[in-house]
Amino acid sequence: MNTASRLPDVIVVGGGIIGGSIAWRLAQHGLRVVILEAGAFGGEASSAGAGMLIPGGEIQERSLWSVRGVESRRLYPAFVSELEAESGLCIDYRECGALELAADAGEADALRSRAAIQQDLGIRSSPVTRQEVRELAPPLSTDVFHEARWYPDDALVNPVDVMQALRAALSRRNAAVHEFTPVTAVDVDLCAVEWNGGWMEAGWIVVAAGAWTSQLVRRVPEAIPVKGHLIGYDREAGSLPPIVRHGHRYLLQRSNGFTIAGASVEHRGFDRSLDSTIVEKLHQTASRYLPGLLSDPPSKAWTGLRPGVDAAEPQVRRIEGSDVWLAYGHYRNGILLAPVTAKLMAGSLLSQEVV
Ligand SMILES: Cc1cc2nc3c(=O)[nH]c(=O)nc-3n(C[C@H](O)[C@H](O)[C@H](O)COP(=O)(O)OP(=O)(O)OC[C@H]3O[C@@H](n4cnc5c(N)ncnc54)[C@H](O)[C@@H]3O)c2cc1C
């Protein structure tokens, strides 16, 4: 701990689920943590995300981060319980399983091959009959799939709940969260950030600014915003028990019945505006899977910017020769990967001494 001065031990740039989770883990170890967030805490991708915790839906091959994805899924129940206990808030977390659909024989073959690779990583799945699909997801149209697989370990969390709980837990741990306070520069050599017209130094800096990270730190892989539209419907609670997914299309339900359909994948820079044509297209697609939605227009539509990166995997590492660390590029899986990212980052930082 940095006891020689009033400087923080750690400055975390970016109050999304990645920065927030890292800050929480560090604050739990007694470090003086300051979070600087350009907007509202959790106001970007981390509140927009659907919250599927589905290594089975995302992993195509073995890699460092696919193994970490499986680990993060295993960490989730304890992460949620600990966060609920510390914050005093409830988090909507459901171990609901997922149905993955194949529309034709070709897609079914691809699903089977992928499942074999996933099994080696510890991701369980099995084929299900049409009758079993009907029982698992009664409102799903049986016209939209040729075959289906069941992923029993896939789960769902409401990321808005996670962000509120992180905010409360950080406050209980005396971490300082400054919202609407953009960092305008990071000096990697001095381990300092420019904010509010002045500079602040710290023992370490963690830059977790999602899609904006490479605007702040030079000579790192470019962060790429990948826009996604989502739509939501007010439905009867419990009417869609599992996640249903088919490629990049998916449907899921929160505990209160709010049912989400997604998602578009768009490269439009930092534009977050809603496009009514895309909203209508998502509604038409969702209605093919759940015909009951056709006469029930979505009650909500929103967008978010997934933090893509011009690299094969997320960037969670130290900038060589400095005390500045990076944690960005979690793209479609940042909600899933938050617990493992926070564990890795806290482990790395705490095994060293702050100077
Ligand atoms: C439509 C959609 C659906 C998704 N669905 C899922 C899903 O089902 N499962 C899943 O695991 N993931 C999902 N994701 C991805 C997930 O939301 C992201 O990977 C995750 O939220 C990234 O978290 P983050 O903290 O890195 O980024 P962010 O939440 O974007 O946080 C970065 C923060 O940094 C702040 N910032 C930027 N610049 C500065 C600055 N100069 N100074 C200070 N602060 C700054 C921003 O304001 C922002 O709050 C989805 C994303 C979208 C958009």
The ligand as an SDF file (V2000), in Angstrom:
LIG
                    3D

 53 58  0  0  0  0  0  0  0  0999 V2000
  -25.6370   -5.2210  -27.4820 C   0  0  0  0  0  0  0  0  0  0  0  0
  -24.6120   -5.8580  -26.5730 C   0  0  0  0  0  0  0  0  0  0  0  0
  -24.8580   -7.1220  -26.0500 C   0  0  0  0  0  0  0  0  0  0  0  0
  -23.9020   -7.7240  -25.2200 C   0  0  0  0  0  0  0  0  0  0  0  0
  -24.1840   -8.9300  -24.6490 N   0  0  0  0  0  0  0  0  0  0  0  0
  -23.2690   -9.5210  -23.8300 C   0  0  0  0  0  0  0  0  0  0  0  0
  -23.5560  -10.7560  -23.2120 C   0  0  0  0  0  0  0  0  0  0  0  0
  -24.6570  -11.2980  -23.3670 O   0  0  0  0  0  0  0  0  0  0  0  0
  -22.5910  -11.3220  -22.4270 N   0  0  0  0  0  0  0  0  0  0  0  0
  -21.3760  -10.7470  -22.2290 C   0  0  0  0  0  0  0  0  0  0  0  0
  -20.5510  -11.3130  -21.5220 O   0  0  0  0  0  0  0  0  0  0  0  0
  -21.0860   -9.5530  -22.7950 N   0  0  0  0  0  0  0  0  0  0  0  0
  -21.9930   -8.9400  -23.5940 C   0  0  0  0  0  0  0  0  0  0  0  0
  -21.7090   -7.7480  -24.1970 N   0  0  0  0  0  0  0  0  0  0  0  0
  -20.3540   -7.2110  -24.0770 C   0  0  0  0  0  0  0  0  0  0  0  0
  -20.1410   -6.5110  -22.7670 C   0  0  0  0  0  0  0  0  0  0  0  0
  -21.2030   -5.6190  -22.5130 O   0  0  0  0  0  0  0  0  0  0  0  0
  -18.8010   -5.7760  -22.8200 C   0  0  0  0  0  0  0  0  0  0  0  0
  -17.7670   -6.6410  -23.2400 O   0  0  0  0  0  0  0  0  0  0  0  0
  -18.4360   -5.2100  -21.4330 C   0  0  0  0  0  0  0  0  0  0  0  0
  -19.4770   -4.4500  -20.9110 O   0  0  0  0  0  0  0  0  0  0  0  0
  -17.1710   -4.3780  -21.5370 C   0  0  0  0  0  0  0  0  0  0  0  0
  -16.9540   -3.7670  -20.2860 O   0  0  0  0  0  0  0  0  0  0  0  0
  -15.8810   -2.6150  -20.1610 P   0  0  0  0  0  0  0  0  0  0  0  0
  -15.8570   -2.2350  -18.7310 O   0  0  0  0  0  0  0  0  0  0  0  0
  -14.6110   -3.0460  -20.8200 O   0  0  0  0  0  0  0  0  0  0  0  0
  -16.4450   -1.4570  -21.1110 O   0  0  0  0  0  0  0  0  0  0  0  0
  -17.5230   -0.3080  -20.8250 P   0  0  0  0  0  0  0  0  0  0  0  0
  -18.7020   -0.8120  -20.1000 O   0  0  0  0  0  0  0  0  0  0  0  0
  -17.7680    0.3690  -22.1310 O   0  0  0  0  0  0  0  0  0  0  0  0
  -16.7550    0.6250  -19.8220 O   0  0  0  0  0  0  0  0  0  0  0  0
  -15.7090    1.4590  -20.2260 C   0  0  0  0  0  0  0  0  0  0  0  0
  -15.9160    2.7660  -19.4900 C   0  0  0  0  0  0  0  0  0  0  0  0
  -14.8100    3.6180  -19.7300 O   0  0  0  0  0  0  0  0  0  0  0  0
  -15.3070    4.9340  -19.7350 C   0  0  0  0  0  0  0  0  0  0  0  0
  -14.3540    5.8290  -20.4000 N   0  0  0  0  0  0  0  0  0  0  0  0
  -14.1000    5.9310  -21.7280 C   0  0  0  0  0  0  0  0  0  0  0  0
  -13.1980    6.8900  -21.9450 N   0  0  0  0  0  0  0  0  0  0  0  0
  -12.8600    7.4070  -20.7420 C   0  0  0  0  0  0  0  0  0  0  0  0
  -11.9940    8.4460  -20.3030 C   0  0  0  0  0  0  0  0  0  0  0  0
  -11.2720    9.1460  -21.1830 N   0  0  0  0  0  0  0  0  0  0  0  0
  -11.9140    8.7190  -18.9880 N   0  0  0  0  0  0  0  0  0  0  0  0
  -12.6330    8.0090  -18.0790 C   0  0  0  0  0  0  0  0  0  0  0  0
  -13.4940    7.0220  -18.4370 N   0  0  0  0  0  0  0  0  0  0  0  0
  -13.5940    6.7110  -19.7490 C   0  0  0  0  0  0  0  0  0  0  0  0
  -16.6190    4.8230  -20.4930 C   0  0  0  0  0  0  0  0  0  0  0  0
  -17.4480    5.9460  -20.2160 O   0  0  0  0  0  0  0  0  0  0  0  0
  -17.1590    3.5110  -19.9740 C   0  0  0  0  0  0  0  0  0  0  0  0
  -18.0780    3.6700  -18.9020 O   0  0  0  0  0  0  0  0  0  0  0  0
  -22.6700   -7.0810  -24.9670 C   0  0  0  0  0  0  0  0  0  0  0  0
  -22.4550   -5.7890  -25.4470 C   0  0  0  0  0  0  0  0  0  0  0  0
  -23.4240   -5.1730  -26.2330 C   0  0  0  0  0  0  0  0  0  0  0  0
  -23.1810   -3.7800  -26.7260 C   0  0  0  0  0  0  0  0  0  0  0  0
  1  2  1  0
  2  3  1  0
  2 52  2  0
  3  4  2  0
  4  5  1  0
  4 50  1  0
  5  6  2  0
  6  7  1  0
  6 13  1  0
  7  8  2  0
  7  9  1  0
  9 10  1  0
 10 11  2  0
 10 12  1  0
 12 13  2  0
 13 14  1  0
 14 15  1  0
 14 50  1  0
 15 16  1  0
 16 17  1  0
 16 18  1  0
 18 19  1  0
 18 20  1  0
 20 21  1  0
 20 22  1  0
 22 23  1  0
 23 24  1  0
 24 25  2  0
 24 26  1  0
 24 27  1  0
 27 28  1  0
 28 29  2  0
 28 30  1  0
 28 31  1  0
 31 32  1  0
 32 33  1  0
 33 34  1  0
 33 48  1  0
 34 35  1  0
 35 36  1  0
 35 46  1  0
 36 37  1  0
 36 45  1  0
 37 38  2  0
 38 39  1  0
 39 40  1  0
 39 45  2  0
 40 41  1  0
 40 42  2  0
 42 43  1  0
 43 44  2  0
 44 45  1  0
 46 47  1  0
 46 48  1  0
 48 49  1  0
 50 51  2  0
 51 52  1  0
 52 53  1  0
M  END
$$$$
